[in-house]
């Protein structure tokens, strides 16, 4: 980003104009990635029966990526000795 700012300033733009142009470019790039929101439910057992837990909203580009992120989040939140994660279900939010 620093190099881009230097190039824009060298082309005759002011520092403020260059920063604004970089900021707008970053915003356009973020909007083009089309990140979707997904919800996930984890089915797990601690040895006393099946329990369910809703995970926080997951942001991903597609359902496969959301499934991977949900599995990682479930392991981080619930993982530990004696916890058996049976299933992680992911679906688009809304």
Phi, psi and omega in degrees: 000324180297319179295321179296318177300315180298320179296317180294321178293321179295332179279359175109001177279150174286165180301316181297318178297318180296317179297317179297319180295319179295317180300315179297322179295320178294318179297319177296318180296321179295319182289335180283340181289343176052054178287131179256163178254138181229150174249153182221143176237133180252133175252121185215169181224138174250013179101353180246012181130171181280135177234159179235147177216134173276133177269160175299160180302136182251133177255123182207164180279331181208175185293325180295316178296321178296321178298316180296315179295323179294319179297319177295316180295319179297318179295320180292317184283314187257341187303143179161175180295136178085001179254123180248105179281115185270321186202145173234114179257133180236139175213156178299142181285141175107000000 
